[in-house]
């Protein structure tokens, strides 16, 4: 997994648990759930309009 960004959603494939990143100070890390790494959901990064 590359970098985590604020507002990014991760999901666990076996159990379906979702995690939203609220703040991040770690450049590269892996979150584990059910003995497997969580995957980033596609198209969930929030883009704010100016």
C-alpha positions in Angstrom: 0.0 0.0 0.0 1.4 3.4 -0.9 0.4 6.4 1.3 -2.7 6.9 3.3 -4.7 10.1 2.8 -7.2 11.8 5.0 -10.7 10.7 4.0 -9.5 7.5 2.3 -11.6 4.4 2.9 -10.2 1.0 3.4 -12.2 -2.2 3.4 -11.6 -5.8 4.6 -12.6 -8.3 1.9 -13.5 -11.3 4.3 -15.7 -9.4 6.8 -16.6 -6.2 4.9 -15.5 -3.8 7.7 -14.7 -0.3 6.4 -12.3 2.1 8.0 -12.1 5.9 7.2 -8.7 7.5 7.7 -9.2 10.6 9.9 -5.6 11.8 10.2 -2.3 10.3 9.1 1.3 10.9 9.9 2.7 7.6 8.5 3.9 7.5 4.9 3.6 3.8 4.1 1.8 1.3 6.3 -0.5 -1.6 6.1 -3.7 -2.1 8.2 -4.6 -5.7 8.9 -8.0 -7.2 9.6 -9.0 -10.9 9.7 -5.3 -11.8 9.0 -5.2 -10.1 5.6 -4.2 -6.5 4.6 -7.1 -4.1 4.1 -7.6 -2.8 0.5 -8.4 0.8 -0.5 -11.8 1.3 -2.0 -11.7 2.8 -5.5 -12.9 6.3 -6.2 -13.4 7.2 -2.5 -10.9 10.0 -2.1 -12.7 13.2 -1.5 -12.0 16.1 -3.7 -13.1 19.5 -2.4 -14.3 22.3 -4.6 -12.8 25.7 -4.2 
